[in-house]
């Protein structure tokens, strides 16, 4: 079920004309927030300081794809609650979701099926909102404090013949994001699951992708388990992953993140925030001047 206009105040407008802002910041209007879905990777050539290398790789992951660079990321637990909206689903609905077929189904604790869909259209919706680093639209304000559901991993692939301080070969890094829409969105929260890890078997991209395709079922298991613990059933799950095989002598970061933001004022149609429940993503882009 998608959210619609209700007595719950889900309005989420930032104090900036062209920048989104973090949830619960001074100057925001409304009690609501907007969850945006993103997975990305970043790499950098190794120097003599792994800590600095990791900072650069992480920042590149933030800047790649949907642009959320230059923010102060604050980590939160992973739920989109009754005051929240999912960008590309509740607001500015991405019509590409209509053509999706389930990738697979998981069995919930009551015996019902949980269909799992590709989260690509939600990823694309985040890019449409924030823009990319070279072509920014309404990204979070530079220096904004933004609460995010997030996980990441940063690892080094040693140069050929160079000893690995961890005594293990890291060929790649990967991450997942999964968003499960609860059946009762007025009394339960949608669930984010983030996962991230290191690929150590070989530098064959096809092998890594085959592992990630299979690992989706483990991510789905965790969703069902969390739902059982809270007596919550889900209507559907959207899942996506990102990965990179590092070159020898490179450091890589895989970042899965769902920022909780308020929308830039110019990202809100002149007809008002609630109009976003009825607009498609394409309609929204045209309304705010990107088509």
CORDA-V196450 format. One record per pair of residues at least 4 apart in sequence whose ideal C-beta (glycine too) atoms are under 7 Angstrom apart, sorted by the first residue. I is the first residue (numbers start at 1). J is the second residue. If there is no record, write none. Layout:
BEGIN
i,j
I,J
I,J
END
This chain:
BEGIN
i,j
1,185
1,235
2,89
2,90
2,93
3,85
3,90
3,185
3,277
4,277
5,274
5,277
8,82
8,83
9,30
9,31
9,32
10,32
10,83
10,85
11,29
11,30
11,31
11,32
11,273
12,30
12,32
12,33
12,34
12,85
12,262
12,263
13,28
13,29
13,30
13,262
13,263
13,265
13,268
13,273
14,19
14,20
14,21
14,28
14,262
14,263
14,264
14,265
15,21
15,27
15,28
16,21
16,141
16,264
16,265
17,264
17,265
17,266
18,138
18,264
18,266
19,138
19,139
19,140
19,141
19,264
20,138
20,139
20,140
20,261
20,262
20,263
20,264
21,25
21,28
21,140
21,141
21,144
21,261
21,262
22,140
22,144
22,145
22,146
22,147
22,261
23,33
23,147
23,260
23,261
23,262
25,145
28,262
31,83
32,83
32,84
32,85
33,83
33,84
33,260
33,261
33,262
34,85
34,87
34,91
34,261
34,262
34,263
35,80
35,84
35,85
35,86
35,87
35,258
35,260
36,66
36,87
36,126
36,129
36,258
36,259
36,261
37,119
37,122
37,123
37,126
37,177
37,179
37,258
38,65
38,66
38,68
38,123
38,126
38,257
38,258
39,123
39,175
39,177
39,240
39,241
39,242
39,256
40,61
40,64
40,65
40,242
40,255
41,61
41,64
41,173
41,242
41,243
41,244
41,252
41,253
41,254
42,57
42,58
42,60
42,61
42,64
42,253
43,57
43,60
43,244
43,246
43,250
43,251
43,252
44,53
44,56
44,57
44,60
44,250
44,251
45,249
45,250
46,53
46,156
46,249
46,250
46,251
47,52
47,53
49,53
50,54
50,156
50,251
51,55
52,56
53,57
53,251
54,58
54,154
54,251
54,253
55,59
56,60
57,61
57,154
57,251
57,252
57,253
58,62
58,152
58,154
58,253
58,255
59,63
59,69
60,64
61,253
61,255
62,68
62,69
62,255
63,67
63,69
63,133
65,127
65,132
66,126
66,127
66,130
67,130
67,131
67,132
67,133
67,136
67,139
68,130
68,139
68,140
68,259
69,133
70,142
70,143
71,140
71,144
71,146
72,143
72,144
72,145
72,146
73,146
73,148
73,150
74,145
74,146
74,147
74,148
75,148
75,150
76,147
76,148
76,149
78,149
78,191
78,192
78,193
78,194
79,189
79,190
79,191
79,192
80,84
80,86
80,189
80,190
80,192
81,189
82,185
82,186
85,90
85,91
86,90
86,179
86,190
87,91
87,92
87,125
87,126
87,129
88,92
88,93
88,94
88,121
88,122
88,125
88,126
88,281
89,93
89,122
90,277
91,276
91,277
92,125
92,276
92,279
92,280
92,281
92,284
93,280
93,281
94,121
94,122
94,124
94,125
94,281
95,280
95,281
95,282
96,121
97,121
100,117
100,118
102,115
102,116
102,117
103,116
103,117
103,118
104,116
104,217
105,113
105,114
105,115
105,116
106,114
106,116
106,220
106,221
106,224
107,111
107,113
108,112
108,114
108,224
108,227
108,233
108,234
109,224
109,227
109,228
110,233
112,233
114,220
114,224
114,234
114,237
115,236
116,216
116,220
116,237
116,239
117,236
117,237
117,238
118,240
119,123
119,177
119,179
119,238
119,239
119,240
120,124
120,240
121,125
122,126
122,179
122,238
123,127
123,240
124,128
125,129
125,281
126,130
127,132
128,281
128,285
129,137
129,138
129,267
130,137
130,138
130,139
131,135
131,136
131,137
131,139
137,290
138,264
138,267
140,144
140,146
140,259
140,261
146,259
146,261
147,260
148,257
148,258
148,259
148,260
149,192
149,194
149,257
149,258
150,194
150,255
150,256
150,257
151,175
151,194
151,195
151,196
151,256
152,175
152,196
152,253
152,254
152,255
153,173
153,196
153,197
153,198
153,254
154,251
154,253
155,170
155,173
155,198
155,252
156,170
156,251
157,170
157,171
157,246
157,247
157,248
157,250
158,162
158,163
158,164
158,248
159,248
159,249
160,248
164,168
164,169
168,200
169,200
170,198
170,200
171,199
171,200
171,202
171,203
171,245
171,246
172,199
172,208
172,243
172,244
172,245
172,246
172,252
173,198
173,199
173,243
173,244
173,252
173,253
173,254
174,196
174,197
174,199
174,208
174,212
174,241
174,242
174,243
174,254
175,195
175,196
175,241
175,242
175,254
175,255
175,256
176,194
176,195
176,219
176,239
176,241
176,256
177,192
177,194
177,240
177,256
177,258
178,193
178,219
178,223
178,237
178,238
178,239
179,190
179,192
179,237
179,238
180,190
180,191
180,223
180,234
180,237
181,190
181,234
181,235
181,236
182,188
182,189
182,190
182,232
182,234
182,235
183,233
183,234
183,235
184,188
185,190
188,232
191,223
191,226
192,258
193,219
193,222
193,223
194,256
195,219
196,254
196,256
199,208
201,207
202,207
203,245
204,208
205,209
205,245
206,210
207,211
208,212
208,243
208,245
209,213
210,214
211,215
212,241
212,243
215,219
216,220
216,239
217,221
218,222
219,223
219,239
220,224
220,237
221,225
222,226
223,227
223,234
223,237
224,228
225,229
226,230
227,232
227,233
227,234
242,254
243,254
244,252
244,254
246,250
246,252
263,267
263,268
266,288
267,288
268,273
269,275
269,276
269,287
271,275
275,279
276,284
279,283
279,284
279,287
280,284
281,285
282,286
283,287
284,288
285,290
285,291
286,291
END
